[in-house]
Amino acid sequence: MSDNNLNSNIYTVTVEPGQTTEDIALQEYGHVDATYSVCKDNGLDIGTEINPGTDLLINRENVINEDVVNFYKKEKIKPATQLNLD
């Protein structure tokens, strides 16, 4: 097996304004329960604020609900629930 095949399920996603690790988990894994995976795979603590433009590693092997992931991609939905209290 080549190195390319070993990493074929790993890619990056760029954080959009207002997105949290929970939003990324929902968008890329189909459930907020994957927040731990997002944080662990990217060396973040749960609840860490992430800046727009940050690239996060995503491992497709950890998808919880493929239907949700496909719906968000089809509809071009990128959840962004971070409150701006400035």
MARLUM-158750 format. One line per 5 residues: number of its first residue (from 1); their letters; for each residue x, y, z of N, C-alpha, C. Coordinates in steps of 0.02 Angstrom, whole numbers. Layout:
% MARLUM-158750
NUM) A) X,Y,Z,X,Y,Z,X,Y,Z | ...;
This chain:
% MARLUM-158750
1) MSDNN) 43,-59,0,0,0,0,45,62,0 | 31,110,-43,73,170,-47,52,219,7 | 95,269,18,80,321,67,17,359,49 | 5,369,-17,-56,403,-38,-118,366,-16 | -118,301,-19,-176,262,2,-186,265,78;
6) LNSNI) -131,270,115,-136,274,187,-171,338,209 | -162,392,171,-189,457,190,-249,478,148 | -278,433,110,-332,451,65,-396,474,102 | -402,457,165,-461,477,204,-449,540,245 | -389,569,239,-373,628,279,-366,688,232;
11) YTVTV) -400,741,250,-397,803,210,-404,862,258 | -399,923,232,-407,982,274,-471,1019,255 | -498,1053,304,-555,1097,293,-536,1165,323 | -554,1219,290,-538,1286,313,-597,1313,353 | -582,1337,413,-633,1365,458,-660,1431,429;
16) EPGQT) -725,1436,427,-760,1497,404,-775,1542,464 | -787,1606,452,-804,1651,508,-863,1625,548 | -857,1626,614,-911,1605,658,-914,1530,672 | -870,1491,641,-872,1419,653,-834,1399,716 | -862,1349,749,-832,1320,809,-811,1248,792;
21) TEDIA) -776,1216,839,-757,1146,828,-820,1103,823 | -873,1122,858,-936,1085,854,-966,1092,785 | -963,1152,756,-988,1163,688,-950,1120,637 | -884,1117,644,-843,1077,599,-860,1003,607 | -870,981,669,-889,912,681,-955,895,646;
26) LQEYG) -1003,939,652,-1068,928,620,-1061,928,544 | -1025,976,517,-1017,984,445,-978,925,414 | -925,903,446,-880,854,416,-890,782,440 | -920,774,500,-931,706,527,-1004,689,536 | -1048,739,529,-1119,726,532,-1149,725,602;
31) HVDAT) -1109,743,653,-1136,743,721,-1087,781,767 | -1116,818,815,-1073,855,861,-1032,809,907 | -1051,746,912,-1012,699,953,-941,691,926 | -929,711,864,-862,706,834,-818,766,853 | -842,811,895,-802,868,916,-736,844,947;
36) YSVCK) -738,791,986,-677,765,1016,-627,746,962 | -649,713,909,-605,693,854,-574,754,821 | -615,806,808,-589,868,778,-533,896,822 | -546,900,886,-497,929,932,-435,885,938 | -445,822,948,-388,776,957,-343,776,895;
41) DNGLD) -373,771,836,-334,767,775,-297,832,758 | -317,886,791,-287,951,777,-252,983,837 | -243,944,890,-206,968,948,-242,1025,984 | -308,1025,984,-348,1077,1016,-381,1050,1079 | -395,1094,1126,-436,1076,1184,-509,1087,1165;
46) IGTEI) -553,1048,1196,-625,1058,1185,-642,1130,1205 | -680,1165,1163,-700,1233,1178,-650,1286,1154 | -594,1264,1124,-546,1312,1098,-577,1352,1041 | -569,1418,1044,-593,1460,989,-545,1452,930 | -572,1443,871,-531,1435,811,-542,1495,765;
51) NPGTD) -488,1519,737,-492,1578,695,-512,1560,623 | -551,1604,592,-567,1593,521,-502,1588,481 | -503,1543,432,-443,1532,391,-399,1477,416 | -411,1452,476,-372,1397,504,-390,1333,466 | -339,1295,447,-350,1231,414,-349,1176,467;
56) LLINR) -401,1135,469,-407,1080,516,-404,1013,478 | -370,964,508,-368,897,480,-434,861,494 | -458,827,443,-520,788,448,-504,717,426 | -528,668,465,-518,598,448,-585,567,431 | -596,552,368,-660,525,344,-679,460,378;
61) ENVIN) -631,424,406,-647,361,440,-688,372,503 | -690,435,528,-727,450,589,-797,477,577 | -821,477,515,-888,502,500,-940,462,539 | -986,498,571,-1038,467,611,-1103,461,571 | -1121,513,534,-1184,512,495,-1170,540,425;
66) EDVVN) -1159,495,379,-1144,513,309,-1201,553,277 | -1263,538,296,-1321,575,267,-1318,649,284 | -1300,665,345,-1295,735,365,-1238,769,328 | -1180,736,324,-1123,763,288,-1142,777,215 | -1173,729,183,-1193,738,113,-1244,794,103;
71) FYKKE) -1291,800,151,-1341,854,147,-1307,922,150 | -1262,931,199,-1227,995,205,-1186,1011,143 | -1152,962,115,-1113,973,54,-1158,990,-5 | -1212,953,-14,-1258,964,-69,-1289,1034,-66 | -1310,1054,-6,-1343,1118,3,-1293,1176,16;
76) KIKPA) -1228,1159,17,-1175,1208,30,-1185,1245,96 | -1204,1206,147,-1215,1233,214,-1151,1226,254 | -1131,1281,286,-1074,1280,331,-1097,1311,396 | -1116,1269,445,-1143,1296,508,-1091,1341,541 | -1116,1396,570,-1073,1444,605,-1113,1472,664;
81) TQLNL) -1101,1443,722,-1143,1460,780,-1107,1501,833 | -1044,1521,820,-1008,1560,870,-1039,1629,876 | -1053,1648,938,-1082,1714,951,-1026,1766,951 | -1040,1823,921,-994,1879,923,-1022,1930,972 | -991,1935,1030,-1018,1978,1082,-981,2044,1087;
86) D) -944,2061,1034,-907,2126,1033,-953,2184,1027;
